[in-house]
Structure formats: structure tokens, C-alpha cells
């Protein structure tokens, strides 16, 4: 999947805060995503992210 800055993605499993929406804030070999509700940011590889998002 191709990711763009500012794109909102939905994960299969919700974050600890109860939200499953994440915003893409950095792309490259690793992708930085930010929780829309609580603002927590994490770095994750593209391969791992592909497994964790809902397919639309």
C-alpha cells in the first residue's frame, strides 16, 4: 500500500486510549503514525503497518 502524509488510517486493534484512527506524519523506510485522539506517536515499518491496518 502507498501511504501519504496526512492520510488517516484505521487499525484492526484499537490503541490503549480506545481509538483506532492514526494519521501518517512521516514516510520512508519506516512510517511515523500519530494517534488522532491522544497524540501518541510511534515509528513502524511498512511491512508491519500493512499487517495492522484494516483493508478497505
N, CA and C atoms as an extended XYZ file, in Angstrom:
168
Properties=species:S:1:pos:R:3:atomname:S:1:resname:S:1:resid:I:1 pbc="F F F"
N         0.846       -1.182        0.000 N   UNK     1
C         0.000        0.000        0.000 CA  UNK     1
C         0.887        1.239        0.000 C   UNK     1
N         0.421        2.287       -0.637 N   UNK     2
C         1.154        3.551       -0.685 CA  UNK     2
C         0.550        4.495        0.357 C   UNK     2
N         1.419        5.078        1.173 N   UNK     3
C         0.986        5.982        2.234 CA  UNK     3
C         1.402        7.406        1.898 C   UNK     3
N         0.549        8.378        2.233 N   UNK     4
C         0.857        9.785        2.009 CA  UNK     4
C         0.756       10.544        3.332 C   UNK     4
N         1.465       11.661        3.415 N   UNK     5
C         1.430       12.483        4.627 CA  UNK     5
C         0.018       13.001        4.869 C   UNK     5
N        -0.415       12.956        6.106 N   UNK     6
C        -1.732       13.448        6.477 CA  UNK     6
C        -2.857       12.447        6.283 C   UNK     6
N        -2.556       11.299        5.706 N   UNK     7
C        -3.568       10.264        5.481 CA  UNK     7
C        -4.000        9.667        6.821 C   UNK     7
N        -5.293        9.438        6.984 N   UNK     8
C        -5.833        8.812        8.193 CA  UNK     8
C        -6.078        7.336        7.880 C   UNK     8
N        -5.538        6.461        8.737 N   UNK     9
C        -5.716        5.022        8.557 CA  UNK     9
C        -6.414        4.440        9.781 C   UNK     9
N        -7.075        3.318        9.603 N   UNK    10
C        -7.766        2.615       10.685 CA  UNK    10
C        -7.035        1.304       10.952 C   UNK    10
N        -6.724        1.036       12.224 N   UNK    11
C        -6.072       -0.222       12.583 CA  UNK    11
C        -7.115       -1.249       13.009 C   UNK    11
N        -6.736       -2.529       12.906 N   UNK    12
C        -7.634       -3.613       13.301 CA  UNK    12
C        -7.872       -3.592       14.807 C   UNK    12
N        -6.810       -3.343       15.560 N   UNK    13
C        -6.877       -3.350       17.022 CA  UNK    13
C        -6.774       -1.907       17.528 C   UNK    13
N        -7.661       -1.476       18.426 N   UNK    14
C        -7.593       -0.093       18.915 CA  UNK    14
C        -6.387        0.156       19.824 C   UNK    14
N        -5.994        1.418       19.900 N   UNK    15
C        -4.925        1.873       20.788 CA  UNK    15
C        -5.433        1.805       22.229 C   UNK    15
N        -4.558        1.939       23.180 N   UNK    16
C        -4.922        1.881       24.602 CA  UNK    16
C        -5.992        2.921       24.953 C   UNK    16
N        -5.955        4.069       24.285 N   UNK    17
C        -6.930        5.130       24.558 CA  UNK    17
C        -8.315        4.807       23.992 C   UNK    17
N        -8.439        3.729       23.218 N   UNK    18
C        -9.729        3.321       22.675 CA  UNK    18
C        -9.974        3.738       21.239 C   UNK    18
N        -9.050        4.469       20.647 N   UNK    19
C        -9.194        4.960       19.283 CA  UNK    19
C        -8.429        4.060       18.315 C   UNK    19
N        -8.944        3.905       17.097 N   UNK    20
C        -8.227        3.105       16.101 CA  UNK    20
C        -7.859        3.921       14.865 C   UNK    20
N        -7.957        5.252       14.952 N   UNK    21
C        -7.586        6.134       13.842 CA  UNK    21
C        -6.197        6.710       14.070 C   UNK    21
N        -5.357        6.644       13.031 N   UNK    22
C        -3.988        7.144       13.093 CA  UNK    22
C        -3.719        8.025       11.886 C   UNK    22
N        -2.899        9.063       12.080 N   UNK    23
C        -2.507        9.959       10.996 CA  UNK    23
C        -1.050        9.691       10.637 C   UNK    23
N        -0.751        9.618        9.340 N   UNK    24
C         0.617        9.425        8.866 CA  UNK    24
C         1.338       10.774        8.966 C   UNK    24
N         2.446       10.828        9.719 N   UNK    25
C         3.191       12.078        9.875 CA  UNK    25
C         4.567       12.037        9.225 C   UNK    25
N         5.058       10.849        8.855 N   UNK    26
C         6.358       10.722        8.190 CA  UNK    26
C         6.360        9.428        7.390 C   UNK    26
N         6.923        9.489        6.185 N   UNK    27
C         7.032        8.290        5.361 CA  UNK    27
C         8.492        8.039        5.016 C   UNK    27
N         8.776        6.871        4.537 N   UNK    28
C        10.136        6.460        4.190 CA  UNK    28
C        10.241        4.966        4.405 C   UNK    28
N        11.419        4.497        4.806 N   UNK    29
C        11.584        3.078        5.113 CA  UNK    29
C        10.681        2.714        6.284 C   UNK    29
N        10.695        3.548        7.308 N   UNK    30
C         9.773        3.407        8.435 CA  UNK    30
C         8.734        4.509        8.331 C   UNK    30
N         7.572        4.270        8.908 N   UNK    31
C         6.486        5.244        8.863 CA  UNK    31
C         6.161        5.673       10.282 C   UNK    31
N         5.993        6.981       10.475 N   UNK    32
C         5.608        7.511       11.787 CA  UNK    32
C         4.112        7.791       11.745 C   UNK    32
N         3.402        7.218       12.721 N   UNK    33
C         1.964        7.445       12.810 CA  UNK    33
C         1.627        8.066       14.164 C   UNK    33
N         0.574        8.877       14.166 N   UNK    34
C         0.166        9.606       15.370 CA  UNK    34
C        -1.300        9.289       15.653 C   UNK    34
N        -1.589        8.915       16.893 N   UNK    35
C        -2.965        8.630       17.300 CA  UNK    35
C        -3.777        9.925       17.216 C   UNK    35
N        -4.918        9.862       16.558 N   UNK    36
C        -5.744       11.052       16.365 CA  UNK    36
C        -6.329       11.541       17.688 C   UNK    36
N        -6.644       10.636       18.603 N   UNK    37
C        -7.289       11.013       19.865 CA  UNK    37
C        -6.299       11.514       20.912 C   UNK    37
N        -5.253       10.739       21.217 N   UNK    38
C        -4.371       11.103       22.333 CA  UNK    38
C        -3.050       11.741       21.893 C   UNK    38
N        -2.697       11.648       20.600 N   UNK    39
C        -1.486       12.290       20.106 CA  UNK    39
C        -0.217       11.468       20.231 C   UNK    39
N        -0.299       10.237       20.698 N   UNK    40
C         0.877        9.359       20.830 CA  UNK    40
C         1.439        9.051       19.444 C   UNK    40
N         2.768        9.154       19.293 N   UNK    41
C         3.422        8.880       18.020 CA  UNK    41
C         4.288        7.635       18.124 C   UNK    41
N         4.244        6.801       17.083 N   UNK    42
C         5.103        5.624       17.030 CA  UNK    42
C         5.698        5.487       15.634 C   UNK    42
N         6.870        4.834       15.570 N   UNK    43
C         7.516        4.502       14.300 CA  UNK    43
C         7.280        3.022       14.053 C   UNK    43
N         6.922        2.679       12.827 N   UNK    44
C         6.633        1.293       12.475 CA  UNK    44
C         7.065        1.055       11.030 C   UNK    44
N         7.512       -0.149       10.735 N   UNK    45
C         7.931       -0.454        9.364 CA  UNK    45
C         6.694       -0.604        8.476 C   UNK    45
N         6.888       -0.412        7.169 N   UNK    46
C         5.775       -0.534        6.230 CA  UNK    46
C         5.160       -1.930        6.272 C   UNK    46
N         5.997       -2.943        6.386 N   UNK    47
C         5.513       -4.329        6.398 CA  UNK    47
C         4.611       -4.574        7.608 C   UNK    47
N         5.044       -4.112        8.788 N   UNK    48
C         4.234       -4.274        9.998 CA  UNK    48
C         2.932       -3.483        9.895 C   UNK    48
N         3.011       -2.265        9.357 N   UNK    49
C         1.818       -1.428        9.231 CA  UNK    49
C         0.808       -2.057        8.277 C   UNK    49
N         1.285       -2.648        7.181 N   UNK    50
C         0.384       -3.322        6.236 CA  UNK    50
C        -0.409       -4.426        6.921 C   UNK    50
N         0.205       -5.109        7.873 N   UNK    51
C        -0.469       -6.191        8.592 CA  UNK    51
C        -1.491       -5.663        9.598 C   UNK    51
N        -1.256       -4.461       10.139 N   UNK    52
C        -2.083       -3.940       11.231 CA  UNK    52
C        -3.279       -3.103       10.787 C   UNK    52
N        -3.301       -2.637        9.526 N   UNK    53
C        -4.408       -1.778        9.102 CA  UNK    53
C        -5.568       -2.589        8.554 C   UNK    53
N        -6.757       -1.980        8.610 N   UNK    54
C        -7.952       -2.601        8.037 CA  UNK    54
C        -7.889       -2.439        6.528 C   UNK    54
N        -8.228       -3.483        5.811 N   UNK    55
C        -8.270       -3.410        4.350 CA  UNK    55
C        -9.605       -2.831        3.923 C   UNK    55
N        -9.545       -1.818        3.059 N   UNK    56
C       -10.781       -1.169        2.599 CA  UNK    56
C       -11.022       -1.481        1.155 C   UNK    56
